[in-house]
Amino acid sequence: MDINDEMIARLADLAKLEFDGEETEKIKGDLSRILTYCETLNQVNTDGVEPLIFMSEGSNILREDIPGLTVTKSEAIKNAPSKDSDYFKVPKFIEK
């Protein structure tokens, strides 16, 4: 596969990235090494090898979900730096 500036520009556009000249050359080198590695992997004989779904043979051991009140409202806001009655006060972060 030929990796050229047009391909890098198209990939950058799809990924919403911008590269200058030096970065484009570095990306071309990186992409070339990735594709070479993938070609090497394609040469490995995988006949009869089952796909790996989980990294280990163990399974998740989950506790039973039992609803209950663990912390009261007053305990939850006791150490809050800023509070109002039963609520945390936080700085406004949404701009209109």
C-alpha positions in Angstrom: 0.0 0.0 0.0 1.4 3.4 -1.0 1.3 5.9 1.8 1.4 9.4 0.5 0.5 12.9 1.6 -3.0 12.6 0.2 -3.7 9.5 2.3 -2.4 11.2 5.4 -4.5 14.3 4.7 -7.6 12.2 4.2 -6.9 10.2 7.5 -6.2 13.5 9.3 -9.5 14.9 8.0 -11.4 11.8 9.1 -9.8 11.9 12.5 -10.2 15.7 12.8 -6.5 16.2 13.2 -4.0 18.7 11.7 -0.4 17.9 10.9 2.4 20.2 9.6 5.0 19.0 7.2 7.3 17.5 9.8 4.5 15.7 11.6 3.1 14.4 8.3 6.5 12.7 7.6 6.5 11.2 11.1 3.0 9.9 10.7 3.9 8.4 7.3 6.8 6.5 8.9 4.6 5.3 11.8 1.8 4.2 9.5 4.3 2.4 7.3 5.7 0.5 10.3 2.2 -0.4 11.4 1.3 -1.8 8.0 4.5 -3.7 7.8 3.8 -5.3 11.2 0.2 -6.2 10.1 1.6 -7.8 6.9 4.0 -9.9 9.2 1.0 -11.0 11.3 -0.9 -12.0 8.2 1.9 -14.4 7.3 1.4 -16.4 10.6 -0.5 -19.6 10.2 -3.5 -19.5 12.5 -5.3 -22.5 11.2 -7.0 -24.3 14.1 -6.4 -21.5 16.6 -9.6 -20.4 18.4 -10.1 -16.6 18.7 -9.2 -15.2 22.1 -12.2 -13.7 23.7 -11.1 -13.3 27.3 -7.5 -12.8 28.6 -8.0 -15.2 31.5 -10.0 -18.3 32.3 -11.5 -16.8 35.4 -14.9 -15.2 35.4 -16.2 -12.2 37.3 -17.4 -12.9 40.8 -20.0 -10.3 41.6 -21.7 -9.8 44.8 -25.4 -9.7 45.0 -26.8 -6.2 44.6 -28.7 -5.4 47.7 -30.2 -1.9 47.9 -29.7 -0.1 51.1 -28.9 3.3 52.5 -25.1 3.4 53.3 -24.5 7.1 53.7 -27.1 9.6 54.9 -27.5 13.0 53.2 -26.0 14.8 56.2 -23.0 12.5 56.3 -22.4 13.0 52.5 -22.3 16.8 52.6 -20.7 17.1 56.1 -17.2 17.7 54.6 -18.3 19.5 51.4 -16.4 22.7 50.9 -19.6 24.5 49.8 -23.1 23.3 50.6 -26.7 24.6 50.7 -29.1 22.6 52.9 -29.1 19.1 51.4 -27.1 20.0 48.2 -23.5 20.4 47.1 -22.7 23.8 45.7 -20.3 23.7 42.7 -19.0 26.4 40.4 -21.0 27.0 37.2 -19.3 25.3 34.3 -21.8 25.5 31.5 -21.5 28.4 29.2 -24.5 29.8 27.3 
